[in-house]
Amino acid sequence: QVRLVESGGGLVQAGGSLKLSCAASGSTNSIVAMAWYRQAPGNNRDLVATITSGSTATYADSVKGRFTISRDGTENTMYLQMNNLKPEDTAVYYCNAVTTFRAYPYWGRGTQVTVSS
């Protein structure tokens, strides 16, 4: 069992920055990859960025150069540094973890990010 708790969301003006955190607990040694997804009202849940246990990161084209994903293995925490935020980044951001013992990933409950123009 893995539990994921997101934090750090909020309201920010366009061009501003936020840093999201995802704290993992439970069987964290089984996590092989983690990711951030986001979902705006009426839209699908879209992949934002991923990071493997070896710290290899990938990004959606829409956030490349603005967002940075990282992971602190000691603290079992994943981060998403978001810079130069745009109104279209407004969404609920979800943390996701893939493990060695379950076929489908674990999800957090999400944190709201709102970017005003």
Order of alpha helices (4+ residues) and beta strands (2+ residues): beta-beta-beta-beta-beta-beta-beta-beta-beta-beta-beta
